[in-house]
Amino acid sequence: MEQTTFTATNSRVGIQGSIGNYGVINFNNVGADPEDTKRNILKKLYQSLEKNQKDLHPHRVPGTCEWFTSHPQYLDWKARESSAMLWVSADPGCGKSVLAKYLIDSIFLPTTTTCYFFFKDGFEGQGSATTALCCMLFQLFRAKPGLLSDAVVEHLEIAGKGFTDSFSELWETLLLVAQNEEAGKIVCVLDAIDECKDKSQLIRELYKLYRTETAFNLKFLVTSRPYREIRQGFHSLKVSGSAFLHINGEDEMDKISKEIDVFTEAKVNDIGDKIKLTDSERTFLLERFKRTPNRTYLWVHLTLDSIEHDIEVNVEITKRRMVEVTSELHLPRTLDEAYEGILSRSSNPEQAKRLLQIVVAAARPLTLDEMCMALTLNDDHHSYKDLDLTPERRFRDDIRDLCGLFVTVLDSKIYLFHHTAKEFLVQKNLAADPEPAEGDLKWKHSIQLQESHRVLVDICIQNLLFTDLETHYLGKAVLIPEYLPGKIFLEYSATHWMTHLHGSQIEQEKIDLILKLCDTTTRRCLTWFRIYWANMVLYTTSTSGAFANINTDFPEDITTLMVASYFGLANVVKLILESDDSIDINSKDTKHERSALSWASGNGIAVVIRALLKEPHRDDSWFPSKSEIHGDSMDNHEERDDNYTPLLRAIQDGHEAVVQLLLDKGAETEMKDKSGYTPLWRAADCGCEAVVNILVDRGANMEARDQRTNMTPLLKAAQKGHDKVVHLLIEKGAKIEAHDRSFRTPLLWAAQEGHEAAVRVLIAKGADKKAKDNISRYTPAIWAMHNEHKAVFELLTDSNGHEPLLWAARNGYTAEVRRLVDNGANLEAKEDKNDRTALALATMNQYKSVIKILLDKGADTNTRDKGGRTPLSWTAEKGYEAIVRLLVDGGADIEGRDSDVYSYTPLLWAAQEGRESIVRFLLERGANIEAKDGKQGRTALVWTSIYERGAMTQLLLDSGADVEAQDKSGLTSLFYASERGYGSVVQPLLDKDANIEVKDKLGRSMLSRAATKGHEKIIQMLVDKGANIEERDNGNANFGFTPLLWAAQDGRESFTNEIMKIKRKKPFDTVIMGVKEWPRGDSSAATRQGRKYGNER
């Protein structure tokens, strides 16, 4: 098949259900150039940038936003060197978005990597959390290319092609980036999350991130209206000392109001300059405005703009006119009145309403050219050559005359001025008749979305009926980017006309035109459908041309019936079936081998499915064949399921009546798809209780398992939280303790996912609350806590359950620890593996806030784990100074010894590991500097000598450590340091006059040992302090060697030279000949050395 290639010039809306994302760029090619892979990732992320509308908002006026930049909570958040979140809530019109823009553009330091997204409801993608994450990741990778590391690339490759559609994968990627050492401080600004359609998911992840301490520095600044859902989502983070801070704009209204005065004065002066107002006139105007209560930035901006464009004021400025326009009768008292005033001055109210209908219902912001065509189009236009469009620059002015400040144009795209403008215009009850005007507010709620969709579908249909689509059609081999230029609005019409058709609910009225557009025997249909298909499959708004060579898997040989079925056009389907007795209802396209029933089932359109199943034909062939009922013959494309039957597709959307019909006609209840899913398994997954009941009553196997996870229908229903299905299956006899491959039971799954109702059902039915999976070893209660499911957690735990406390302490969940200890959880309960208490686990992971809670509640600071060590012992070794201080202040025994054979004190651990600040602190608190370990009897000073801790040695000596302290072998610090050649340790010990004559059990001195190891500098240091170069070992096994003989024995010629320089006064042959017998029976090396040095002598 020839490929249709496409670069979308604008965005698309997805209402038609699931098309496999077949055409997405593949960056998983084995052997691909890593740089190409990174470029492909960046291209996919780049597609989100045009939806980031920061620059839609004006710059701040000097003197404003200072209430925020001087706020203690902001300053605290900004100064923190660890992750923290700041939520700023305020009512509409208080300047939140301008503030966010100001912080991004002017306040955050260059050393901070800043990324941002401005949510905007009503346009595709601009209200999406996944789009926001894509955009912010692109900004981070562009600012610091090194953050797109191999680890990140590998993570995204594992995530697969559709990673840009996966919130969880993108969020994990952001956290992975933040953990990169190169990242430094990252600040993410999210403006207007109340306009984010999936804000609950975003709030949940923010909550999980900031309820615990993190090792990286990822900060979020979030603005929103003070909606209940957002307040509740962040409520439990509001604990003293947490990483979450909140600034409530309602509490700062006095300061905000003063800054609104500053803004008002600046705007008055700006207008005064434009229309040449005198100082007294400016003062008068300013005073009039300041008298109005409850002013917002938005109100001031709109009202002053109206005055600025009042022709009578501009042309004939008089005191009377200024008094009139600023009087209580004329000055708007509310934002609604300000909006009404703007639209009431429209040069063409009818045309203005049409433009606004288009803006509020459009699937994406229209360009000036597109809007110009939409407003220009009339019944006389049948092709592009019939159009006579206004030049873009002139049309921009026309829009201003039509709607004033109500709409704004940015980058040639048209937007409503503010989200409140849409709230003002659009009627909330979509099904009701137009609401009567409130008083003089004729424009308020004057627009119905259904009627607006009708306006747009009329425009789209007329555009798609242009003769150009027949005479200059889009063939298989034509590149779509080459086809679209000059065809204004065509990409939008092709992609979104069905959206507006369904929204307008006028299918029957337009049935003849719709049938004409869906006629696949025409070039017109194949042209718009190719554009639609490519745009839908690509799921992109890229204008870069990056995807121009992607195979879009266009369904060749598709019929009119298939197109109508796919889009859910029930009346068209019925008309087709009624008008053509010979139609093959079972025919399939040649690419995907799917029938009309299959396409309709895949999109969950019950009304079309019913039409296809119930429409009779004279030859009794009205019902699909048995093979059609039992499955689609599809190829092995990686994105598709083999044997995905119409029954499975009907089940997927819970179409009870369709399922019943298919079963009556012989559909099999146990036929599995490619993944091994049976119809019952799919029904349990979808949560349709009625369908599940039908299937079970038809004998469906309740213990059938899928091939990948080995889950039963009950497990799947529990995982998805379908409590009614869970109850039904258990009542019908499903096994309540069935487990999947990882040994998760239904209760474990329900608890993990936070499904409170399903958990209640399972507990009531006797599910095991102590069950553990075989990977994490979590119980249901611990899974609930891990995933922030408070209500479920409380269901699963009694007041003193110790496992949840241990888990919460180990993971730093401050709020959960506080709740558990407040409810009487056992502070001294220990985990099974290492016998560590909650306090021990918190100290091991440096969770200061958790430690403080446990200490305040009286946790035992001297508890010992299985290895006999206390929390202070561990933290002293690891170097966690802040935790050491907390524990000592909390009463930890500063001399508490490990109960193992080594019996270390915290000071011994800290000294051995070189933790200078901790050693200093412990000594200040009275730690015994001469404490010795239990096995070898070594003091801290001896241990620092063994581990070459020069600075630590000096610290201990300055603190009065005994320089002659010996271990059980009778050896001192100086002996160990000399033997090992640690000059940085030897010198401070010699400076303290350490004894240089100490010998080991073999009778060897430290000078002898140093000579054996070849430590020349140490020999010189010891000799300079008076060590006897002629002294012989006095042990029976050493034959009376001198340092020179040890050096000669080991063949250290250069070193022997150094010793001989010291020994010039004594004949060398007497040294050699004075030895009765050479150790190890070989004196040849020493003899050779003796001859050499003897000759030299």
MARSEDREN-866816 format. One record per residue (C-alpha): residue in one letter; x, y, z. Coordinates in steps of 0.1 Angstrom, whole numbers, plus 2048, in hexadecimal, padded with zeros to 3 digits. Layout:
N
AXYZ
...
This chain:
1097
M800800800
E80C8237F8
Q811839816
T7FE85881E
T815870831
F80B88D846
T8178AA859
A7FA8B986D
T7F78DE86A
N7E08E1888
S7D28CC8A4
R7B78B28A6
V79C8A68BD
G7978818C5
I7738778C9
Q7718578B5
G78083E8CD
S79F82A8C7
I7B382A8A8
G7D48178AD
N7F08318AF
Y801820892
G81283D883
V82584B8A0
I84A85089B
N85E8318A6
F87E8398B8
N8858158C3
N89780A8A4
V8B37F28AD
G8D58028A5
A8C68248A0
D8DE8428A5
P8D984E8C9
E8D88728BE
D8BD86A8A5
T8A98598C1
K8AD8788D6
R8A288F8B9
N8838798B4
I87A87C8D9
L87E8A18D7
K8688A38B8
K84C8918CA
L84F8A78E8
Y8518C78D3
Q82E8C28C6
S8218CF8E7
L8328F18E6
E8179038D2
K7FE8FB8ED
N81290D907
Q80192F908
K817943920
D81A960908
L7F4964906
H7F7976927
P80399A92A
H8229A693C
R81F9B195F
V81E9D6967
P83C9E297D
G8329E39A1
T81B9C599E
C8219A19A8
E8369AE9C5
W81D9A19DF
F82797F9D3
T84D9839CE
S8509909F2
H839976A01
P84A961A1C
Q83C941A0E
Y84A9489EB
L86C9529FA
D86C932A0E
W86491D9EF
K87D92F9DA
A89992C9F4
R8959069FA
E8B18F09EC
S89A8D29EB
S87A8CA9D8
A85C8DF9E1
M83A8EA9D3
L82990B9D5
W80490E9CD
V7F69309C6
S7D09329C6
A7BB9519BE
D79A95A9AD
P797963988
G7A698497D
C7BF98799A
G7DD984983
K7E9960988
S7F395A964
V80597B961
L817973982
A822951974
K82E961954
Y84197B968
L85396197E
I85D94D95F
D86996A94B
S879980965
I87D972988
F88B94E987
L8B194E987
P8C5942969
T8D392797E
T8B0918981
T8A3903964
T87F90F95F
C8648FE94C
Y83F90794B
F81D90193C
F7FE91793C
F7DE90393B
K7C0910927
D79F8FD927
G78B8FA907
F7A68F38EE
E7B48D18E7
G7D58C98F9
Q7D68EA90C
G7C38DA929
S7D88BA929
A7F08B0944
T80389A92B
T8078B7913
A8148CB931
L82E8B1939
C8398AD915
C83E8D2913
M8518D5933
L8688B892B
F8708C7909
Q8798E891B
L8908D6933
F8A18C2917
R8A58E2903
A8B48F5920
K8CB8D892A
P8D08BF90F
G8E38A8927
L8C28A193A
L8B788C91C
S8CE87292A
D8D284E920
A8BD84493E
V8A185B932
V8A384E90F
E8A282A91B
H884832931
L871841913
E87A8258FC
I86C80C915
A84D821918
G84881E8F3
K83B8338D6
G81E8428E8
F831850906
T8258738FE
D801868906
S80A857927
F80986E945
S81A85495B
E83784F944
L83C87493F
W83A87A965
E85485F96B
T86A86F951
L868890962
L872881983
L88E86E972
V89B88F963
A89A8A0985
Q8B0885994
N8CB88C97A
E8E989E98B
E8EB8B696E
A8C78C1974
G8CE8D7992
K8B08EB99D
I8918E7987
V8728FD98A
C8528F2979
V83690C976
L81390096F
D7FA91C96A
A7D491796E
I7D48F2977
D7AF8F797D
E7AC8F8957
C7BE8D6955
K7A68BB94B
D7B98A095D
K7C38B597B
S7BA899993
Q7D6883986
L7EF8A0986
I7E58AA9AA
R7E98869B5
E80D8849A8
L8168A69B6
Y80889A9D8
K81D87A9D6
L83C88E9CC
Y83B8A79E8
R82E892A05
T852884A09
E875892A08
T88888D9E8
A8AD88D9DF
F8A98A49C1
N89D8C89BE
L87D8C99A9
K8668E69B1
F8438EC9A5
L83090D9A6
V80B90899E
T7F092299A
S7CA91C999
R7A99289A4
P7A191C9C8
Y78B8FF9BD
R7808E59D6
E78F8C89C3
I7B28D89C3
R7B08E39E7
Q7A78BF9F2
G7C28B09DC
F7DD8C49EE
H7CD8C6A10
S7E08ABA22
L8018BAA16
K7FB8D8A2C
V8118CDA49
S82B8E2A5B
G84E8DDA4C
S8418CBA2D
A84C8D1A09
F82B8E0A00
L822905A04
H8029189FB
I7FC93D9F5
N7D79459F6
G7CF9649E1
E7B096A9F5
D7C6970A14
E7DA98AA00
M7BF99E9F1
D7C99BEA02
K7EB9BD9F3
I7DD9B19D1
S7C49CE9D1
K7E09E79D7
E7F39D99B9
I7D39DA9A4
D7D39FF9AC
V7F7A0199E
F7EC9EE97F
T7CEA0597B
E7E4A2497E
A7FBA16964
K7DFA0E94C
V7CFA31951
N7F0A41949
D7F4A2B92A
I7D1A3591E
G7D8A59927
D7F7A59911
K7E3A4A8F4
I7C5A628F5
K7D8A80903
L7C7A83925
T7D2A9F93C
D7DFA9895F
S7BEAA296F
E7ABA8B957
R7C2A6E95F
T7BEA75984
F798A76980
L797A5696D
L7AEA44986
E799A509A4
R779A44993
F788A2198E
K795A1E9B1
R772A249BF
T766A039B0
P7679E79C9
N7749C49C2
R7889CE9A4
T79D9B3993
Y7B99B7979
L7A29A895F
W7869C1967
V79D9DF966
H7AD9D3946
L78C9CE934
T77C9EE941
L798A05939
D79C9F5917
S7779FD910
I77CA2191A
E79BA24905
H787A188E6
D769A2E8ED
I767A448CE
E755A608E0
V771A628FB
N78CA608E1
V77EA798C9
E76EA938E0
I77DA90902
T768AA491B
K764AA3940
R73FA9B93C
R747A7D926
M761A7093E
V749A7495B
E72FA61947
V745A4393D
T752A3F961
S731A43972
E722A27986
L708A2496A
H722A1E94F
L740A0F961
P73B9E9962
R7379DD986
T7419B997E
L7569A5965
D73699A954
E72C9BE94E
A74E9C5940
Y74B9A9928
E7279B491F
G7349D7918
I74F9CB901
L7389B58EB
S71B9CF8EC
R7329E68D8
S7389CD8BC
S7369DB899
N7239BC88E
P7139A98AB
E70698D894
Q728987885
A73898A8A8
K72296F8B5
R72B958898
L75095E89E
L74C9578C4
Q7389388BD
I75492B8A7
V76F9348C1
V75D9238DF
A7559038CC
A7758FF8B7
A78A8E18BE
R7A98F78BD
P7B191C8B9
L7AA926895
T7C293B882
L7B895D874
D7B694F851
E7A093285D
M789949870
C787961852
M77D94483C
A764937856
L753959858
T75595F832
L74693E827
N72393F819
D70D92A802
D71D9397E2
H73F92A7EA
H7469097DA
S76C9097D6
Y78A91C7E3
K78B9327C4
D76893F7CD
L77694E7EE
D7809727F1
L790974813
T79A993826
P7C099782B
E7CC98B84C
R7D79AC859
R7B69BD851
F7A29A085F
R7B59A3880
D7A79C7883
D7849BA879
I7859A2896
R78D9BE8AE
D76F9D28A1
L7599B38A4
C7639A88C7
G7799C28D6
L78F9B48F2
F7799958F6
V7909818DF
T7B69848DA
V7CD97A8BE
L7EF96A8C5
D80595C8A9
S7E8960891
K7D194A8A6
I7B19558B7
Y7AA9508DC
L79095D8F4
F79F97890A
H79C96492A
H78D944937
T772958948
A767965926
K75B94291C
E74A93E93E
F73895E936
L72D955913
V724930914
Q704922922
K70C90893C
N6EE8F1936
L6F58E4914
A6D48D490F
A6BE8F1919
D6B090D905
P6C492E904
E6C393E927
P6B195F92A
A6C897D92D
E6D0989950
G6C49AD951
D6D89C0937
L6F19A3932
K6E5999910
W706987907
K709973927
H70294E920
S6F79578FD
I70993B8ED
Q7009168ED
L71C8FD8E5
Q7048E88D0
E6FB9058BA
S72090F8B8
H7288EB8AC
R70D8EF892
V71D90F885
L73E8FD882
V7318DD872
D71F8F2857
I740903850
C7548E284F
I73B8D0839
Q7398EC820
N75F8ED81F
L7628C781A
L7488CA7FD
F75F8E17EA
T7658D57C7
D78B8D77CD
L78A8B77E0
E77D8A47C1
T7918B67A7
H7B18B97BB
Y7AF89B7D2
L7C888C7EA
G7D686D7DA
K7E88517EC
A80B85D7E3
V8058827E9
L816891807
I7FB8A281D
P8118C0826
E8148C6800
Y7EF8C37FB
L7E18DA817
P7F28FC810
G7D8913801
K7BB8FF80D
I7B291382C
F79D902846
L79F8E0834
E7B48CF84F
Y79D8DB86A
S77D8D1857
A78B8AE84F
T7968A8872
H77A8B7887
W75A8B7873
M74E898884
T7548A78A6
H73D8C489D
L7248AE88D
H7208998AD
G7208B98C2
S7058C98AD
Q6EE8A98AD
I6E18B188A
E6EC891878
Q6C988986A
E6C58AD85D
K6E68AB84A
I6E3887840
D6E588C81A
L7048A281D
I71488A836
L70E86C81F
K71D880803
L73C887818
C73F863823
D73C854800
T75D8427FD
T75983E7D7
T7608647D5
R7828747D6
R77488E7EE
C76E874809
L790864805
T7A0886806
W791892827
F793870836
R7B886C82F
I7BE88E83F
Y7A988485D
W7B9862861
A7DC86F860
N7D488A879
M7C3872890
V7DE85888E
L7FA870893
Y7E987F8B1
T7FE89E8AB
T7FC8C38A3
S8208C5897
T8268DF87C
S84B8D7878
G8488BD85D
A85A8A4873
F84088986C
A83C88D847
N84686983F
I831855859
N81C83884D
T7F9840859
D7EA81E852
F7CD82C83E
P7B181283B
E7B080B815
D791800804
I77B80D821
T75680F818
T73D82A81F
L72C814838
M74D80F84B
V75383584C
A73083C858
S733820872
Y75582C87E
F74884F884
G728843895
L71185187B
A6F383B882
N6DA84C86B
V6F284A84E
V6F9825856
K6D481E855
L6CF831835
I6EB81E824
L6DD7FC82F
E6BA806825
S6C4814803
D6DB7F77F7
D6CE7D37FA
S6EE7C67EB
I7067D6803
D71F7BE813
I71C7C5838
N73A7AF840
S7537BE828
K7747C9837
D78F7E282F
T7AE7D3820
K7C67E3839
H7B87DA85A
E79E7C084F
R7837CF864
S75E7D185C
A7457ED863
L73A7DA882
S75E7D888D
W7657FD888
A74580689A
S74D7EE8B7
G7707FC8BA
N76281F8BF
G7468138D6
I7298218C2
A70C80C8CE
V6F281D8B8
V705814898
I70C7F08A5
R6E67EC8AA
A6E07F9887
L6F87E1878
L6EB7C388C
K6C57CB889
E6C07D8866
P6AE7BC852
H6B67B282E
R6A079F816
D6B7781812
D6BB77C838
S6DF787836
W6D87A584B
F6EC797868
P712795866
S72177385F
K72C75C87B
S750763872
E74A788875
I73B783898
H75876E8A4
G774785899
D78779C883
S7A378D86E
M7BE7A7875
D7E27A786C
N7FD7A5886
H8047CA88A
E8147D08AC
E7FA7E88B7
R7DB7D28B1
D7CB7B48C1
D7C47958AC
N7A17858B1
Y7937A58BF
T76F79D8B9
P7517B48B7
L7467A48D7
L7667B08E8
R7627D28D8
A73E7D58E4
I7487CA907
Q7637E4908
D74980090A
G72F7ED91E
H7157E9902
E6FF7D0914
A6E57CD8F9
V6FF7C78DE
V7117AD8F3
Q6F079B8F8
L6E879B8D3
L70B78E8CA
L7087728E4
D6E67698D7
K6F57668B4
G71074E8C0
A72D7648CB
E74474F8E0
T74A758904
E76D749907
M77C7558E6
K79C7688F0
D7AD7858DF
K7D27868D9
S7DA78F8FD
G7C677290A
Y7A9787916
T787777916
P76678B913
L760787938
W783794940
R77D7B292A
A75C7B893A
A76B7B795C
D7867CF950
C76C7E7943
G7567E4963
C7357DD952
E7227CA96C
A7057C1955
V71C7B393A
V73079F954
N70F791961
I70478793E
L725776937
V726763958
D703758953
R70D74B931
G728736941
A74674B93C
N76573E94F
M76A75596E
E78E748973
A79A74D94F
R7BC75F950
D7CD776937
Q7EE76C928
R80378A934
T7FA78F959
N7E876F961
M7CB78496F
T7A7777973
P78978D96D
L785792992
L7A979E995
K7A47B6978
A7847C4986
A7947CA9A7
Q7B27DB997
K79A7F2984
G7847F89A3
H7647EB995
D7557E29B7
K7347D69A9
V7457BF991
V75C7B39AE
H73D7AB9C3
L72B79A9A7
L74878399E
I74E7799C2
E7297729C6
K72A75D9A7
G7477499B5
A7677599A9
K7867529BE
I78C76F9D6
E7B17669DC
A7BA7609B8
H7DC7709AF
D7EE77B990
R812775986
S81F78D9A2
F80877C9BC
R7F279B9BF
T7CF7929CB
P7B07A69C3
L7B37B89E4
L7D77C19DD
W7CE7CF9BC
A7B07E39C9
A7C57F19E6
Q7E27FA9CE
E7CB80D9B7
G7B781D9D3
H79580F9CB
E7838149ED
A7628059E3
A7727E59D4
V7887E29F4
R7697E4A09
V7597C89F5
L7787B29F7
I77C7B7A1C
A7587AFA22
K75C78FA0E
G77A784A23
A79878DA0D
D7BA788A1E
K7C67AAA2A
K7E979CA31
A7EF78FA0E
K81079A9FE
D81B79B9DA
N83C78A9D2
I84E7A99C4
S84A7C69DC
R83E7B09F9
Y8247CBA00
T8037C4A12
P7E37D4A07
A7E77EFA22
I80A7F7A17
W8007FA9F2
A7E48129FC
M7FD827A0F
H8178269F4
N7FE8339DB
E7EE84E9F1
H7CD83D9F6
K7C5849A19
A7A183CA1B
V7AB81AA0F
F7C9819A27
E7B2821A44
L79B805A3A
L7B77ECA3A
T7C97F5A5A
D7C07F6A7E
S7CC812A95
N7ED801A9E
G7F67EEA80
H81C7EFA7E
E8247E6A5A
P816806A4C
L82A81BA64
L84A809A5B
W84380EA36
A839832A3A
A85983AA4E
R86F828A35
N86183CA19
G85F85EA2A
Y839862A2A
T83687DA44
A810881A45
E80A85BA47
V823857A63
R813873A76
R7F0864A72
L7FC841A7C
V80F84CA9B
D7F2863AA5
N7DB844AA3
G7F2831ABA
A80881CAA2
N823809AB4
L84381EAB1
E85A801ABA
A84C7E7AA2
K8677D9A8C
E8687CDA68
D86E7A8A62
K88E7AAA4D
N8A67C0A61
D8947C6A82
R8937ECA7C
T879802A8C
A86881FA7A
L882837A89
A89F822A7D
L890820A5A
A88A846A59
T8AD84DA64
M8BC836A4A
N8AA84AA2F
Q8AF86DA3F
Y88A876A42
K88E892A5B
S86989BA5E
V860877A65
I87C873A7E
K870893A91
I84D884A93
L859863AA0
L870873AB9
D85588BAC5
K83F86CACB
G85A85CAE0
A86A842AC8
D88782FAD7
T8A783FAC9
N8BC822AD5
T8A9806AC5
R8C07ECAB4
D8BB7DAA93
K8C47B6A8B
G8E97C0A87
G8E87D0AAA
R8EB7F3A9E
T8D8812AA9
P8CB82EA93
L8E7844A9F
S90182AA96
W8F4828A73
T8F184EA6D
A914854A7C
E92383BA63
K90F849A45
G91886DA4D
Y8F487AA52
E8FE897A69
A8DB8A7A6B
I8CC885A75
V8E887FA8E
R8E08A0A9E
L8BB898A9F
L8C1876AB0
V8D9884ACA
D8C28A0AD2
G8A6886AD4
G8B9873AEF
A8CE859ADB
D8EA849AF0
I909859AE3
E91E83CAF0
G905821AE5
R919804AD7
D90F7ECABC
S9057CBACC
D91A7B6AB3
V93E7AAAB8
Y94C7CBAAC
S93A7E0AC6
Y940802AB4
T934822AC2
P92683EAAC
L947851AAF
L95B833AA3
W94482FA85
A947854A7C
A96D855A81
Q972836A6C
E95E845A50
G96D867A51
R94E87AA5C
E95F898A6B
S9418ADA73
I930891A84
V94F888A99
R9528ACAA3
F92E8ADAAD
L93088DAC1
L94F899AD3
E93D8BAADB
R9218A5AEA
G939892B00
A941872AEC
N95D85EAFB
I97B864AE4
E98E845AF2
A97182CAED
K97E80CADD
D96C7F3AC7
G9647D1AD6
K9787BBABE
Q9997CCAB8
G99A7E5AD3
R9A1803ABD
T999827AC5
A98C840AAC
L9AF84DAA8
V9BD82BA9F
W9A1825A86
T9A7846A75
S9CC83CA72
I9C381BA62
Y9AB82CA48
E9C284AA41
R9AC865A4E
G9C5881A52
A9AD89DA5A
M99A887A72
T9BA87DA83
Q9C28A2A88
L99F8A8A95
L9A288CAAF
L9C4896ABA
D9B98BAABE
S99C8ADAD3
G9B489BAEB
A9B5877ADD
D9D0861AED
V9EB85EAD3
E9F983FAE4
A9D882CAE6
Q9DE807ADC
D9C77EDACE
K9C67C9AD9
S9E57C2AC4
G9F87DDAD7
L9FB7F3AB8
T9F6818AB7
S9E9831A9E
LA0C83AA93
FA16815A8E
Y9F8810A76
A9FD830A63
SA2382AA5F
EA1E806A53
RA05812A39
GA18830A2E
Y9FE84AA37
GA1386AA3A
S9F5880A40
V9EE86CA5F
VA12866A6B
QA1B88AA6C
PA01897A85
LA08878A9B
LA2D880A9B
DA258A4AA2
KA14897AC2
DA34883ACA
AA25862AC5
NA3B844AD0
IA50838AB2
EA5E819AC4
VA3E805AC5
KA427E2AB7
DA2A7C7AAC
KA287A4AB9
LA43799AA1
GA5B7B2AB0
RA5B7C9A92
SA5B7EEA95
MA46806A80
LA67810A6F
SA6C7EBA66
RA497E8A58
AA4C808A44
AA6D7FCA35
TA5C7DBA2B
KA417EFA18
GA59807A09
HA4A827A19
EA6883EA14
KA5885DA21
IA4C84CA41
IA7083EA47
QA7E861A44
MA6286FA5C
LA69854A76
VA8F857A74
DA8C87DA77
KA79876A97
GA95860AA4
AA8C83DA98
NAAA826A99
IAB481CA76
EACA800A84
EAB07F0A9A
RAAB7CCA94
DA8A7B9A97
NA897A6AB8
GA7078CAAF
NA7C768AAD
AA6E764A8A
NA7F782A7A
FAA477AA7E
GAAD79CA8A
FAA77AFA6A
TAAD7D4A68
PA987ECA52
LAB37EAA37
LAB27C4A36
WA8C7C5A32
AA8F7DCA15
AAAB7C8A05
QA977A7A0B
DA7A7B69F7
GA907C29DB
RA887E79E0
EAA87F49D0
SA9F8199CF
FA928189F2
TAB18069FE
NAC58239EF
EAB283BA05
IAB9826A24
MADE824A1B
KADF84AA1A
IAD6849A3F
KAED82BA47
RB0E839A38
KB20837A5A
KB1E811A5D
PB307F8A46
FB167E6A32
DB277C4A32
TB247C3A58
VAFF7C7A53
IAFD7AAA3A
MB15793A4B
GB06798A6D
VAE8783A64
KAEB75EA6C
EACF752A55
WAB9763A3A
PA9475EA3D
RA84749A22
GAA773AA19
DAB0754A00
SACA76FA06
SAD37749E2
AAC07959DE
AACE7A39FE
TAF17979F6
RAF07A79D3
QAE47C79E4
GB007C39FE
RB1B7BF9E4
KB0E7DD9D1
YB0C7F49EF
GB2D7E69FC
NB3E7EF9DC
EB2F8119DC
RB3B8169FF
